[in-house]
């Protein structure tokens, strides 16, 4: 803004021969002068956008003196110059030096007068807040201070209930599951898990053939070796080993993925958007494992029976035809149905263990690792418990 008074003073100075040239051509200048009476600050020229050229005030000004600001030759100024003078005024006041603004243009002096009371009010309010005693905190009831955390079994049962409700909504057509996510999980859980499941079941079948043949040889019943291998793999071991492999490979992956999303607040964002995390994240993983369980189970059974053939033929003298014939005779629908049911049950438990730990993990990197470990441990424990319970139940029923 331009000050008329300042412009007039500049014209008087120009007429007196102090300055020359057009009014707008005078560059901004600011310098300190010292005298016996005190100090003075000379400001002249066009200061619009040139507040960065402000000089550093002297540090040796004695207390009690007055610094006069001479700004008669100030042609134009903006709020940045007012801010410089405002800071200088209060910095000198803190050192006991008075800044006299009598020769400052009236408009600039009015701006400084408006700002000074506001600063004084803010300083008084800040001092009052700093010395005021803290407000007393309201006493909360004890039952609100120490709320008991839900135990692990309660959280697990509640999670199982949420999954059943989400599955019921999907089966009833009231909710949708993303097909692309199910296909992605099928690729992660199926083809990439098939080699390790087949190899593990083959080693178990070979071990079962050696151990079973050693016992049957004492009675001269080596021909029944194929029955032990086929029934053992078909009814118990193929599904069990597939579940163990899935717990270590897939259950831990599910827990790590969901726990990382929990730490990144992505699951909270889904809830804010009105998306059910159970239906959006858990059901695709659960359905993928249930769909791949029969294929993994069948590959494990086949690998175990085939791996038992070299031991039966090469060690215990069973012919290849006799081994295959006995294996086919031992396989019936009851053993197949029980083994398939167990395999799908183990796969579901693995998926639920991984998703449960991931959704209820903490919000740190350490919590992600803890959730991954807990998912593997719980998956294995649940599989062993389910294997014991189903074996006792089916055997008691005569199957």
C-alpha positions in Angstrom: 0.0 0.0 0.0 1.2 3.5 -0.6 1.2 6.2 2.1 0.2 9.7 0.9 2.1 11.3 3.7 5.2 9.4 2.9 4.8 10.3 -0.8 4.6 14.0 0.2 7.7 13.7 2.5 9.5 12.1 -0.4 8.6 15.0 -2.7 9.9 17.5 -0.1 13.1 15.5 0.2 13.4 15.5 -3.6 12.8 19.2 -3.8 15.5 19.8 -1.2 18.0 17.8 -3.4 18.3 14.9 -1.0 17.0 12.4 -3.5 16.4 12.5 -7.2 14.6 10.5 -9.9 11.0 9.1 -10.0 9.3 8.1 -6.8 9.0 4.4 -7.7 12.7 4.1 -8.7 14.2 4.6 -5.2 15.5 1.2 -4.0 14.6 0.0 -0.5 17.2 0.9 2.0 17.4 0.4 5.8 20.4 1.2 8.0 21.3 1.8 11.6 22.9 4.9 12.9 24.5 5.5 16.3 24.9 8.9 18.1 25.5 10.2 21.6 21.8 10.6 22.1 21.1 6.9 21.2 20.4 5.1 17.9 18.3 5.6 14.9 16.9 3.4 12.1 16.6 4.9 8.6 14.1 3.4 6.2 13.5 4.7 2.7 12.5 3.6 -0.8 9.9 1.1 -2.1 9.7 -1.8 0.4 7.0 -3.8 -1.4 8.3 -7.4 -1.5 11.7 -6.5 -0.1 11.4 -7.3 3.6 14.1 -10.0 3.2 16.7 -7.1 3.0 16.0 -6.2 6.7 19.3 -5.7 8.6 20.2 -7.3 11.9 19.8 -4.9 14.8 22.9 -4.2 16.9 23.3 -6.4 19.9 25.1 -3.8 22.1 22.3 -1.3 22.6 22.3 -0.1 26.2 19.1 -0.5 28.3 17.0 2.6 28.6 17.8 4.4 25.4 15.3 5.2 22.6 15.6 4.1 19.0 13.9 6.6 16.6 12.7 5.2 13.3 13.0 7.8 10.5 10.8 6.8 7.6 10.1 10.1 5.9 11.6 8.8 2.6 9.5 5.6 2.7 7.5 5.6 -0.6 5.6 2.3 -0.5 5.3 -0.6 2.0 3.4 -3.8 2.5 2.4 -6.0 5.5 5.8 -7.7 5.5 7.5 -4.5 6.5 4.9 -4.0 9.2 5.7 -7.5 10.5 9.4 -6.6 10.6 8.8 -3.5 12.6 6.4 -5.3 14.9 9.0 -8.0 15.7 11.7 -5.4 16.2 9.6 -3.4 18.6 9.0 -6.3 20.9 12.5 -7.7 20.6 13.9 -4.3 21.7 11.3 -4.0 24.5 12.5 -7.3 25.9 16.0 -5.8 26.1 14.8 -2.6 27.7 15.0 -0.4 24.6 12.1 1.7 23.3 11.3 2.0 19.6 9.9 5.5 18.8 7.6 5.4 15.7 6.8 9.1 15.5 8.3 9.5 12.0 6.7 6.4 10.6 3.8 6.9 8.0 0.4 7.1 9.7 -0.9 4.0 7.9 2.0 1.9 9.0 1.8 3.2 12.5 -1.9 2.3 12.7 -1.2 -1.3 11.7 1.4 -1.6 14.4 -1.0 0.0 16.9 -3.7 -2.6 16.0 -1.3 -5.5 16.3 0.3 -4.6 19.6 -2.8 -4.9 21.9 -3.7 -8.2 20.3 -0.2 -9.6 21.1 -0.5 -8.3 24.7 -3.8 -10.1 25.1 -2.4 -13.3 23.7 0.6 -13.1 26.0 -1.6 -12.5 29.0 -3.9 -15.4 28.1 -0.8 -17.7 27.6 0.6 -16.7 31.0 -2.7 -17.3 32.6 -3.0 -20.8 31.1 0.5 -21.7 32.1 0.0 -20.7 35.7 -3.6 -22.0 36.0 -4.0 -25.3 38.0 -4.9 -28.3 35.9 -8.6 -29.2 35.7 -9.6 -32.1 37.8 -10.4 -35.2 35.9 -13.8 -36.8 36.5 -13.7 -40.0 38.4 -14.9 -42.8 36.3 -16.7 -45.8 37.8 -14.4 -48.7 38.4 -16.4 -51.0 36.1 -15.5 -48.6 33.2 -11.8 -48.5 34.2 -11.1 -52.2 34.3 -13.2 -53.9 31.6 -12.3 -57.6 31.3 -11.0 -58.6 27.9 -12.8 -61.4 26.1 -11.0 -64.7 26.5 -9.5 -66.6 23.5 -12.3 -69.3 23.4 -15.0 -66.6 23.5 -13.4 -64.7 20.6 -12.9 -67.9 18.6 -16.5 -69.0 19.1 -17.8 -65.6 18.1 -15.6 -65.7 15.0 -17.0 -69.1 14.1 -20.5 -67.7 14.5 -19.8 -64.7 12.3 -18.4 -67.0 9.6 -21.5 -69.3 9.7 -23.8 -66.2 9.5 -21.8 -64.9 6.5 -21.9 -68.3 4.9 -25.7 -68.5 5.4 -26.2 -65.1 3.8 -24.1 -66.2 0.8 -26.0 -69.5 0.4 -29.3 -67.6 0.8 -28.4 -65.1 -2.0 -28.3 -62.1 0.4 -24.5 -61.6 0.0 -22.0 -62.0 -2.8 -18.5 -63.4 -2.8 -16.0 -62.0 -5.4 -15.3 -64.7 -7.9 -11.9 -63.1 -8.9 -10.8 -63.3 -5.3 -11.8 -67.0 -5.0 -9.9 -67.8 -8.2 -6.8 -66.0 -6.9 -6.9 -68.0 -3.7 -7.5 -71.2 -5.6 -4.3 -70.5 -7.5 -2.4 -69.8 -4.3 -3.7 -72.8 -2.3 -4.0 -75.5 -5.0 -1.4 -75.8 -7.7 1.4 -74.4 -5.5 0.6 -76.8 -2.6 0.1 -79.9 -4.7 3.8 -80.9 -5.1 4.6 -80.7 -1.4 1.5 -82.5 -0.4 2.1 -85.3 -2.9 5.8 -85.7 -1.8 4.9 -85.7 1.9 2.1 -88.3 1.4 4.5 -90.5 -0.8 7.1 -90.5 2.0 4.4 -91.4 4.6 3.1 -94.2 2.3 6.6 -95.6 1.9 7.2 -95.5 5.6 3.8 -97.1 6.3 4.6 -99.9 3.8 8.0 -100.7 5.5 6.5 -100.6 9.1 3.4 -102.6 8.1 5.3 -105.2 6.1 7.7 -105.8 9.0 4.8 -106.8 11.2 2.8 -108.8 8.6 5.9 -110.8 7.6 5.9 -112.4 11.1 2.5 -113.9 10.3 3.2 -114.6 6.7 0.5 -112.1 5.6 2.6 -109.9 3.4 -0.2 -110.0 0.8 -2.3 -107.7 3.0 0.3 -105.0 3.0 -1.6 -103.1 0.2 -4.7 -103.1 2.5 -2.8 -101.3 5.3 -1.3 -98.7 2.9 -4.4 -98.1 0.9 -6.8 -97.9 3.9 -4.4 -95.9 6.0 -3.8 -93.3 3.3 -7.4 -93.2 2.1 -9.0 -92.9 5.5 -6.6 -91.0 7.7 -3.1 -90.1 6.6 -3.7 -88.4 3.2 -6.1 -85.8 4.6 -4.1 -85.4 7.8 -0.8 -84.7 6.0 -2.5 -82.4 3.5 -3.9 -80.4 6.5 -0.5 -80.2 8.2 1.1 -78.9 5.0 -1.7 -76.4 4.5 -1.5 -75.2 8.1 2.2 -74.4 7.6 1.9 -72.9 4.1 -1.6 -71.5 3.7 -2.7 -70.8 7.3 0.3 -68.7 8.0 -0.1 -66.8 4.7 -3.7 -66.0 5.5 -2.8 -64.8 9.0 0.1 -62.6 7.7 -2.1 -61.1 5.0 -5.0 -60.2 7.2 -2.8 -59.1 10.1 -0.9 -56.7 7.8 -4.2 -55.3 6.6 -5.3 -54.9 10.2 -2.0 -53.0 11.1 -2.6 -50.8 8.0 -6.2 -50.1 9.1 -7.5 -51.5 5.8 -10.0 -53.7 7.6 -11.2 -50.7 9.6 -11.6 -48.9 6.3 -13.8 -51.7 5.0 -16.0 -51.5 8.0 -16.4 -47.7 7.6 -17.4 -48.3 3.9 -20.0 -50.8 5.1 -18.2 -53.9 3.8 -18.3 -57.0 6.0 -14.7 -58.2 6.4 -15.9 -61.8 7.0 -17.7 -62.0 3.7 -15.1 -59.9 1.8 -11.9 -61.5 3.1 -12.7 -64.8 5.0 -15.2 -66.5 2.8 -13.1 -66.4 -0.4 -10.2 -68.0 1.4 -12.4 -70.6 3.1 -14.2 -71.5 -0.1 -10.9 -71.8 -2.0 -9.5 -74.3 0.5 -12.7 -76.3 0.5 -12.7 -76.5 -3.2 -9.0 -77.6 -3.4 -9.2 -80.1 -0.5 -10.6 -83.0 -2.7 -7.8 -82.5 -5.3 -5.1 -82.4 -2.7 -6.6 -85.3 -0.9 -6.8 -87.4 -4.1 -3.2 -86.6 -5.0 -2.0 -87.6 -1.5 -3.9 -90.9 -1.6 -2.5 -91.8 -5.0 1.1 -90.8 -4.1 1.0 -92.8 -0.9 -0.3 -96.0 -2.5 2.1 -95.8 -5.4 5.1 -95.1 -3.0 4.2 -98.2 -1.0 4.5 -100.4 -4.1 8.4 -100.5 -4.2 8.7 -101.6 -0.6 6.0 -104.3 -1.0 7.5 -105.7 -4.2 11.2 -105.3 -3.6 11.4 -106.0 0.1 8.6 -108.3 1.1 8.1 -110.3 -2.2 4.6 -109.2 -3.0 3.9 -109.2 -6.7 2.8 -106.1 -8.5 -0.5 -107.6 -9.5 -1.3 -108.8 -6.0 -0.4 -105.4 -4.5 -2.6 -103.5 -7.0 -5.4 -106.0 -6.7 -5.5 -105.8 -2.9 -5.3 -102.0 -2.9 -8.3 -101.8 -5.2 -10.3 -104.3 -3.1 -9.5 -102.3 0.1 -10.8 -99.0 -1.3 -14.6 -98.7 -0.8 -17.1 -95.9 -0.6 -17.1 -95.7 3.2 -13.4 -95.2 3.6 -13.4 -92.7 0.7 -16.3 -90.7 2.1 -14.7 -90.6 5.6 -11.3 -89.6 4.3 -12.8 -86.9 2.0 -14.9 -85.5 4.9 -11.8 -85.3 7.1 -9.7 -83.7 4.5 -12.3 -80.9 3.9 -12.7 -80.5 7.7 -9.0 -80.1 8.1 -8.8 -77.6 5.3 -11.7 -75.5 6.8 -10.0 -75.5 10.2 -6.7 -74.3 8.6 -8.5 -71.4 6.8 -10.5 -70.5 9.9 -7.3 -70.5 12.1 -5.4 -68.3 9.8 -8.3 -65.8 9.2 -9.1 -65.7 12.9 -5.6 -64.8 14.0 -5.2 -62.3 11.2 -8.5 -60.4 11.9 -7.8 -60.3 15.7 -4.1 -59.4 15.5 -2.5 -56.2 16.9 -1.4 -53.2 14.9 2.3 -53.6 14.8 4.9 -55.6 12.9 5.5 -57.8 16.0 1.8 -58.5 16.2 1.9 -59.7 12.5 4.6 -62.2 13.4 2.8 -63.4 16.5 -0.5 -63.9 14.5 1.4 -65.9 11.9 2.9 -68.2 14.5 -0.4 -68.6 16.4 -2.2 -69.5 13.2 0.1 -72.4 12.5 0.0 -73.7 16.1 -3.8 -73.4 16.3 -4.3 -75.0 12.9 -2.2 -78.0 13.9 -3.8 -78.4 17.3 -7.3 -78.1 15.8 -6.5 -80.7 13.1 -5.2 -83.2 15.7 -8.2 -82.7 17.9 -10.6 -83.1 14.9 -8.7 -86.2 13.8 -9.0 -87.8 17.2 -12.7 -86.9 17.6 -13.8 -88.0 14.1 -11.8 -91.3 14.4 -13.5 -92.2 17.7 -16.9 -91.2 16.5 -16.8 -93.1 13.1 -15.2 -96.2 14.7 -17.9 -96.2 17.5 -20.6 -96.0 14.8 -19.1 -99.0 13.0 -17.7 -97.2 10.0 
